[in-house]
Amino acid sequence: MKTVLITGGAGFIGSHVVRRFVTQYPDYRIINVDALTYAGNLENLKDIEHAKNYVFEKADIKDSARISAIFDQYNVTDVIHLAAESHVDRSILSPMDFVYTNVIGTVTLLDIAKNKWKDDYKSHLFYHVSTDEVYGALGAEGLFTEDTRYDPHSPYSASKAASDHFVRAYYDTYGLQVVVSNCSNNYGPNHFPEKLIPLMINNIIHNKPLPVYGDGKYTRDWLYVIDHARAIDLIFHEGKKGDTYNIGGFNEWQNINLVHVLCKQMDEKLDREPGTSAKLITYVKDRPGHDLRYAIDASKINKELGWSPSVTFEEGLSATIDWFLSNKTWLNNITSGAYAHYYETQYDN
């Protein structure tokens, strides 16, 4: 039986991956390890928390003794590593937090896996989930491919680039079986509301300003989180060991155009006069080192594994807005900080 340890499984992307593996693979045992820092929220997993093949362990990936004990207790056979500090703005304010979690934490996991699995590396997999930001920035044309040279510009992207290199180094040096994926910007249900789309949704609900950096012409590729979870599933089961897969939504949008589309949909769903939400747009001072454009070439995963996005951006955005409007208690718990008490009330005993 596979026992898959998923790190960061109470976060935005991680919760969707955990849910997919718990529901799609009842013969697997899924161990969700999360330190429950600011973006870790067990309310994301209320629907599967009592599943027979699911276990939650509150633990920090930097705690070697604790993680090693979890490997032993559950006889962990595979790792899907999603735990990371991930917000660029926070990395500018506190870069060392990103070094400790994204670099030291990743190497801690790698070293434990190397030691626990040393008798038979080929029976195990260490899957490292990363970001397109490691590639730096693009001009007006071109796409990031799996062969694009790394050129990180923020403390966040530099820490993720370092972790990617360590994962590949453990493959080349020790023979640890690994796979890496680099994804574009995710959006969808359960997204922590400091990120662009959920922030805008929440602010529109409450008629607050919609902050847009600089001139708003920064371009990103957007990936629906449920499609990302599908891609991770495919790569975990069918990806070539030692290889890298880029995952993108084939959805390039300038930030300001995205915000206008979101405002239009919100006005319709909230039954407001057209243009009401757009009046809330407020341009703010740009952040340092802001990359102009990211765009993913996801043709490799499409050709080799048959993956492609299941929804257009407009469809995914509409479904995302509907989820937030139907889950205002979840959103209020996040913005008030009340979600942080869920662990104590649910797991104290």
Residue pairs with C-beta under 8 A, 6 or more apart in sequence:
1 27
1 28
1 29
1 77
2 25
2 27
2 28
2 29
2 77
2 78
3 28
3 29
3 31
3 74
3 75
3 76
3 77
3 78
4 21
4 28
4 29
4 30
4 31
4 76
4 77
4 78
4 79
4 80
5 31
5 33
5 70
5 71
5 74
5 76
5 78
5 79
5 80
6 14
6 17
6 18
6 21
6 30
6 31
6 32
6 33
6 79
6 80
6 82
7 14
7 33
7 34
7 61
7 79
7 80
7 81
7 82
7 83
7 109
8 14
8 33
8 34
8 40
8 81
8 82
8 83
8 84
9 15
9 17
9 18
9 30
9 32
9 33
9 34
9 45
9 56
9 82
10 18
10 32
10 34
10 36
10 40
10 41
10 42
10 44
10 45
10 56
11 34
11 39
11 40
11 41
11 44
11 82
11 83
11 192
12 39
12 44
12 186
12 188
12 190
12 191
12 192
12 195
12 225
13 82
13 129
13 186
13 225
13 228
13 229
14 32
14 34
14 82
14 83
15 41
15 44
15 45
15 190
16 188
16 189
16 190
16 225
16 226
16 228
16 229
17 80
17 82
17 229
17 232
17 233
18 30
18 32
18 45
18 48
18 54
19 45
19 47
19 48
19 229
20 229
20 230
20 232
20 233
21 28
21 30
21 80
21 233
22 30
22 48
22 51
22 53
22 54
23 48
23 51
24 233
25 53
26 52
26 53
27 53
28 53
29 53
29 54
29 55
29 74
30 53
30 54
30 55
31 55
31 57
31 70
31 74
31 76
32 45
32 54
32 55
32 56
32 57
33 57
33 58
33 59
33 61
33 67
33 70
33 83
34 40
34 42
34 56
34 58
34 59
34 83
35 58
35 59
35 60
35 61
35 83
36 42
36 58
36 340
36 343
38 192
39 86
39 87
39 192
41 190
41 192
41 334
41 339
41 342
42 49
42 56
42 342
42 343
42 346
42 347
43 330
43 333
43 339
43 342
44 190
45 56
48 54
49 56
49 346
55 74
56 347
57 70
58 343
58 347
59 66
59 67
59 70
60 66
60 105
61 67
61 83
61 101
61 105
61 106
61 108
61 109
62 100
62 101
62 104
62 105
62 108
63 108
64 108
64 111
64 112
67 108
67 109
67 112
68 112
68 116
70 76
71 112
71 113
71 116
72 116
76 116
77 123
77 124
78 124
78 125
78 126
78 127
78 236
79 109
79 113
79 125
79 126
79 127
80 127
80 129
80 232
80 236
81 106
81 109
81 126
81 127
81 128
81 129
82 129
83 101
83 105
84 101
84 102
84 105
84 160
84 163
85 91
85 97
85 98
85 101
85 102
85 156
85 159
86 131
86 156
87 156
87 194
87 195
88 133
88 154
88 156
88 157
88 287
89 194
89 287
90 97
90 98
90 156
91 97
91 98
91 154
91 155
91 156
91 159
92 154
92 155
92 287
92 288
92 289
95 155
95 159
98 155
98 156
98 159
99 155
99 159
101 159
102 156
102 159
102 160
102 162
102 163
103 159
103 162
103 163
103 166
106 128
106 163
106 166
106 167
107 163
107 166
109 126
110 126
110 166
110 167
110 170
110 176
113 124
113 126
113 176
114 170
114 174
114 176
117 123
117 124
117 176
121 174
121 175
121 176
121 177
122 177
124 176
124 177
125 177
125 178
125 179
125 236
125 241
126 167
126 170
126 176
126 177
126 178
126 179
127 178
127 179
127 180
127 181
127 232
127 235
127 236
127 239
128 163
128 164
128 167
128 178
128 179
128 180
128 181
129 181
129 183
129 232
130 160
130 163
130 164
130 180
130 181
130 182
130 183
131 157
131 160
131 182
131 183
132 144
132 182
132 183
132 184
132 221
132 246
132 248
132 294
132 296
133 152
133 153
133 154
133 156
133 157
133 160
133 291
133 294
134 150
134 152
134 157
134 160
134 161
134 164
134 182
135 144
135 148
135 149
135 150
135 151
135 152
135 182
135 294
136 150
136 151
136 152
136 153
136 157
136 291
137 151
137 153
137 291
137 292
137 293
137 294
138 144
138 292
138 293
138 294
138 295
139 292
139 293
140 293
142 295
143 295
143 296
143 297
144 182
144 246
144 294
144 295
144 296
144 297
145 246
145 297
145 300
146 182
146 243
146 244
146 245
146 246
146 300
150 161
150 164
150 165
152 158
152 160
152 161
153 289
153 291
154 289
154 291
164 180
164 182
167 178
167 180
168 178
168 180
168 242
170 176
170 178
171 177
171 178
171 241
171 242
177 241
177 242
178 241
178 242
179 235
179 236
179 239
179 240
179 241
179 242
179 243
179 244
179 245
180 243
180 244
180 245
181 231
181 232
181 235
181 239
181 244
181 245
181 246
181 247
182 244
182 245
182 246
182 247
182 296
183 223
183 228
183 231
183 246
183 247
183 248
183 296
184 220
184 221
184 222
184 223
184 247
184 248
184 249
184 294
184 295
184 296
185 196
185 220
185 221
185 222
185 223
185 294
186 222
186 223
186 224
186 225
186 228
187 195
187 197
187 198
187 222
187 223
187 224
187 225
187 316
187 317
187 320
188 224
188 225
188 226
188 316
188 319
188 320
188 323
189 225
189 226
189 319
189 320
189 323
189 324
189 327
190 225
190 323
190 330
191 197
191 198
191 225
191 320
192 198
192 334
193 199
193 201
193 202
193 331
193 334
193 335
196 255
196 258
196 259
197 258
197 262
197 317
197 320
198 324
198 331
199 211
200 210
200 259
200 262
200 263
201 262
201 266
201 320
201 321
201 324
202 208
202 324
202 331
202 335
203 209
203 210
203 280
204 210
204 262
204 263
204 266
204 270
204 277
204 280
205 266
205 270
205 324
205 325
205 328
205 331
207 280
208 280
209 280
209 281
209 282
210 259
210 263
210 277
210 280
210 281
210 282
211 282
211 284
212 255
212 256
212 259
212 281
212 282
212 283
212 284
213 255
213 283
213 284
213 285
213 286
213 287
213 290
214 283
214 285
214 286
214 290
215 256
215 283
216 254
216 255
216 256
216 259
216 283
217 254
217 255
217 256
217 292
218 254
218 255
218 290
218 291
218 292
218 293
219 252
219 253
219 254
219 255
219 292
219 293
219 294
219 295
220 252
220 253
220 255
220 258
220 293
220 294
221 248
221 249
221 250
221 251
221 252
221 294
221 295
221 296
222 249
222 251
222 253
222 258
222 313
222 316
223 247
223 248
223 249
223 251
223 296
223 309
224 249
224 309
224 310
224 311
224 313
224 316
224 319
224 320
226 310
227 249
227 309
227 310
227 311
227 316
228 247
230 307
230 310
231 245
231 247
231 301
231 305
231 307
234 301
234 305
234 306
234 307
235 245
235 301
235 305
238 305
239 245
239 305
240 304
245 300
245 301
245 304
245 305
246 296
246 297
246 298
246 300
246 301
247 296
247 298
247 301
247 307
248 295
248 296
248 297
248 298
249 296
249 298
249 309
249 313
249 316
250 298
250 308
250 309
251 309
251 312
251 313
252 293
252 295
253 261
253 313
256 281
259 281
260 278
260 281
261 314
261 317
262 277
262 317
262 321
263 275
263 277
263 278
263 280
263 281
264 274
264 277
264 278
265 314
265 317
265 318
265 321
266 272
266 277
266 321
267 273
267 274
267 275
267 276
267 277
269 321
269 322
269 325
270 325
298 307
298 308
301 307
302 308
311 319
324 331
330 339
332 338
333 339
333 342
